[in-house]
Amino acid sequence: MKGLEISRRFFFEWALPFIESEFPYLVGRVAAGLTGGSESIGADDRLSRDHEWGPQFQMWLTAEDHRRCGCRLRQEINAAAPDKFLGVRHHFFGRKKDGIRVQSTDRFFEWYGWRNPPERPRDWFKRRGADALVDMESWLYFMKHGPVYYDPLGEFTARKKAFSHYPRDVRLKLMAGKCIGIWADGEYKFCQRDIHRNDPVLITMRLGCYLNTVMQLCFLINDDYAPHVTWIHRQFRKLPEARTLDPKFRQLVRSEDREEQRGLVLAVSKYLRRRLVRTGFVDRMRPGLRACGKDIEKRIEDKAILEM
């Protein structure tokens, strides 16, 4: 059984009746779901079960409700929770751990520094603490795609939706950077330099960076965030670009023929250039992805973002 099914059933079959009995005031006000971890996107496997897996979920309250009873709810619901549900125990590397997290909606988003999306697109690049919003793309992906399966008030769902995609100019700036990065790692450094040095470690490192950036660009083309490296390829395979590109990726990493690899890198680049034309980000076929990136930058309207 997948972790998400366990989580959903744990909430509806055990936790919601508990809330109805012990915290009836919250029945129509609490939100619940799972917005982090591999199970929140259905990616969990047997290796996922060593930590933070099983009967668990998150609950979100309004700021007022959290002040009123959030701490008491967290303590009492975890104390009352069964040791096992559907034969599964929630644990952290073998140590028992509370599987029900209770936060205010504000606190959930403030944990990452941003209670609401910035009003000005340029502020997506502004750092709060250690990171800017664009540095937290994997968190944004899991937050966007993790399900909320109970939210009578709709407050948490509305806040989540507000963070569901980059503003136009932010997206264009990131796409332009990815295009130039793919050109640099692929068409230039790999095809013109690395294959002649024939250092297998260098080539492995270069291709890893290259493939990761290609997939990140494809998520941006589809107006989505990209998850971190562990899950990016798995989730990439759901995108329309994967039908053409994934066989090339697999052939690229399996091949030891440098000229074959060079041809594959150039084929991926050509496909992406055509894809950018078909999706309207570039007006005409360009000779390389660096030129595509420059063309995309010209569409940016916010001068501050353009000059970054």
C-alpha positions in Angstrom: 0.0 0.0 0.0 1.3 3.5 -0.9 2.0 5.9 1.9 -0.6 8.5 0.6 -3.4 6.0 0.9 -2.3 5.1 4.4 -2.2 8.8 5.3 -5.6 9.6 3.8 -7.3 6.7 5.5 -5.5 7.4 8.8 -7.0 10.9 8.8 -10.6 10.0 7.7 -10.9 6.7 9.6 -9.2 7.6 12.9 -8.2 11.3 13.2 -11.4 13.0 12.0 -13.6 10.9 14.4 -11.1 11.9 17.2 -11.5 15.6 16.3 -15.3 15.3 16.1 -15.2 13.8 19.6 -12.5 15.9 21.4 -12.3 19.1 19.3 -15.7 19.5 17.7 -15.2 23.2 17.2 -12.4 22.4 14.6 -14.4 19.9 12.5 -15.4 22.6 9.9 -12.2 24.6 10.3 -9.2 22.4 10.1 -7.4 21.4 6.9 -5.4 18.2 6.4 -3.1 16.7 3.8 0.4 15.8 3.0 2.7 18.2 1.2 6.2 16.8 1.7 8.1 13.5 1.3 8.1 11.0 -1.5 4.7 9.6 -0.6 3.0 13.0 -1.1 3.7 12.6 -4.9 3.2 8.8 -5.0 6.9 8.2 -5.4 7.5 6.2 -2.2 9.0 2.7 -2.5 10.4 0.1 -0.1 13.4 2.3 0.5 11.2 5.1 1.7 9.9 3.1 4.7 13.0 3.6 6.9 11.9 7.1 8.0 8.9 9.5 8.0 6.6 7.0 6.3 3.3 5.4 7.2 0.3 6.8 9.2 1.1 10.5 9.2 -0.4 13.7 7.9 -0.3 17.5 8.4 -3.0 19.6 9.8 -3.3 23.4 9.4 -5.4 25.8 11.4 -6.2 29.5 11.2 -3.9 31.7 13.2 -6.7 32.3 15.7 -7.5 28.6 16.1 -3.9 27.7 16.4 -3.4 30.2 19.3 -6.5 28.9 20.9 -5.9 25.2 20.8 -3.1 24.2 18.4 -0.6 23.0 21.0 -3.2 21.1 22.9 -4.5 19.5 19.7 -1.0 18.4 18.7 -0.2 16.9 22.1 -3.5 15.1 22.6 -4.0 13.7 19.1 -0.5 12.3 19.0 -0.9 10.8 22.5 -4.1 9.2 21.5 -3.0 7.9 18.1 -2.7 4.1 17.8 0.8 2.7 17.8 0.0 1.0 14.4 -2.6 1.8 11.7 -3.3 -0.8 9.0 -0.4 -2.7 10.5 2.1 0.1 9.9 4.0 2.2 12.5 5.3 5.7 11.9 8.9 6.0 12.9 12.1 7.9 12.2 15.0 5.5 11.5 13.5 3.0 14.0 12.6 5.5 16.7 9.0 6.2 17.5 7.9 9.7 16.3 4.7 11.6 16.3 3.2 11.4 12.9 0.7 14.2 13.1 2.0 17.7 12.6 -0.2 20.7 13.6 0.6 24.2 12.3 -1.1 27.4 11.5 -1.4 28.1 7.8 0.7 31.2 8.3 3.5 29.3 10.1 3.6 26.6 7.5 4.5 29.1 4.8 6.6 31.4 7.1 8.8 28.4 7.8 10.2 29.0 4.3 10.2 32.8 4.8 7.2 33.7 2.8 3.7 33.9 4.2 2.3 35.0 0.8 3.8 35.2 -2.7 5.7 38.5 -3.2 3.6 41.2 -4.8 6.4 42.2 -7.1 7.8 39.4 -9.4 11.3 40.6 -8.8 11.0 39.8 -5.2 10.9 36.1 -6.0 14.7 36.5 -6.3 15.1 38.4 -3.1 16.5 36.4 -0.2 14.8 36.1 3.1 17.2 34.3 5.4 19.3 31.9 3.4 17.2 31.5 0.4 15.0 33.3 -2.2 11.8 31.6 -3.4 13.5 30.6 -6.6 16.1 28.7 -4.6 13.4 26.6 -3.0 11.9 25.1 -6.2 11.8 21.5 -4.9 9.8 22.7 -1.8 7.5 24.6 -4.1 7.0 21.4 -6.2 6.1 19.2 -3.3 3.8 22.0 -1.8 2.0 22.4 -5.1 1.5 18.7 -5.9 1.0 17.3 -2.4 -2.7 16.7 -1.8 -4.9 18.5 0.6 -7.8 16.1 1.2 -9.8 18.0 3.8 -10.3 21.8 3.9 -13.8 23.0 4.7 -12.7 26.6 5.1 -10.6 26.6 1.9 -8.0 28.9 3.5 -5.0 26.6 3.2 -6.0 25.5 -0.3 -6.2 29.2 -1.5 -2.8 30.0 -0.1 -1.3 26.9 -1.7 -2.9 27.9 -5.0 -1.3 31.3 -4.8 2.1 29.7 -4.8 1.3 27.3 -7.7 3.5 28.8 -10.4 6.1 31.5 -11.1 5.1 34.9 -12.3 5.6 35.3 -16.0 8.8 37.4 -15.9 10.3 35.1 -13.2 9.6 32.1 -15.3 11.1 33.7 -18.4 14.2 34.7 -16.6 14.7 31.1 -15.3 14.0 29.6 -18.7 16.6 31.9 -20.3 19.2 30.8 -17.7 18.4 27.1 -18.2 18.8 27.5 -22.0 22.2 29.1 -21.6 23.2 26.5 -19.0 22.2 23.6 -21.3 24.1 25.2 -24.2 27.2 25.7 -22.0 27.2 22.1 -20.5 26.0 20.4 -23.7 26.6 22.0 -27.0 29.8 23.8 -25.9 31.7 22.1 -23.1 30.6 18.5 -23.7 30.5 18.4 -27.5 33.5 20.6 -28.1 35.8 19.9 -25.2 35.0 17.0 -22.8 34.7 14.3 -25.4 38.2 15.0 -26.6 39.6 14.8 -23.0 37.8 11.5 -22.6 37.9 11.6 -18.8 35.0 9.3 -17.7 34.6 11.0 -14.3 34.4 14.5 -16.0 31.9 13.2 -18.6 29.7 11.6 -15.9 29.7 14.8 -13.9 29.0 16.9 -16.9 26.1 14.8 -18.2 24.5 14.7 -14.8 24.4 18.5 -14.7 23.3 18.7 -18.3 20.4 16.2 -17.9 19.2 17.8 -14.6 19.1 21.3 -16.3 17.3 19.9 -19.4 14.6 18.4 -17.2 14.3 21.6 -15.2 13.7 23.5 -18.4 11.0 21.1 -19.4 9.2 21.7 -16.1 9.3 25.4 -16.8 8.0 25.0 -20.3 5.0 23.3 -18.6 4.6 26.1 -16.1 5.7 23.9 -13.2 8.4 23.7 -10.6 11.0 20.9 -10.7 11.6 18.5 -7.7 15.1 17.8 -6.4 17.5 15.4 -8.1 16.2 12.2 -6.4 12.7 12.6 -8.0 13.2 14.8 -11.0 13.6 12.1 -13.6 10.7 10.1 -12.2 8.4 13.1 -12.4 9.8 14.3 -15.7 8.6 11.1 -17.3 5.0 12.4 -16.8 5.7 15.4 -19.0 4.9 15.5 -22.8 8.6 16.0 -23.6 9.6 12.7 -22.0 8.2 10.6 -24.9 10.9 12.0 -27.2 13.6 12.8 -24.7 13.7 10.0 -22.2 14.9 7.3 -24.7 17.7 9.7 -25.7 18.6 10.2 -22.0 18.8 6.5 -21.4 20.9 5.9 -24.5 23.1 8.8 -23.6 24.1 7.5 -20.1 24.5 3.9 -21.3 26.7 4.7 -24.3 30.5 4.7 -24.1 30.8 5.9 -27.7 31.7 9.6 -27.4 30.6 10.4 -30.9 27.2 8.7 -30.3 26.9 10.7 -27.1 27.8 13.9 -28.9 25.0 13.2 -31.5 22.5 12.6 -28.7 23.3 15.8 -27.0 22.9 17.8 -30.2 19.6 15.9 -30.9 18.3 16.9 -27.5 19.3 20.5 -28.1 17.5 20.5 -31.5 14.4 19.0 -30.0 14.3 21.7 -27.2 14.8 24.5 -29.7 11.8 23.2 -31.8 9.8 22.8 -28.6 10.5 26.4 -27.6 9.3 27.5 -31.0 6.1 25.4 -30.8 5.3 26.6 -27.4 5.7 30.3 -28.4 8.7 31.2 -26.2 10.9 31.7 -29.3 9.7 33.1 -32.6 11.9 31.0 -35.0 14.3 28.2 -35.0 17.7 29.3 -33.6 21.2 27.9 -34.2 21.7 27.0 -30.5 20.1 27.1 -27.1 22.2 30.1 -26.1 20.5 32.2 -28.8 17.1 30.9 -27.6 17.9 32.0 -24.1 18.8 35.5 -25.3 15.5 35.6 -27.3 13.5 34.6 -24.2 15.2 37.3 -22.2 13.9 39.9 -24.6 10.3 39.1 -23.6 10.9 40.1 -20.0 9.1 43.3 -19.1 10.4 43.9 -15.6 13.7 45.8 -16.1 15.0 44.8 -12.6 14.6 41.1 -13.5 16.0 41.5 -16.9 19.2 43.1 -15.5 19.8 40.4 -12.9 
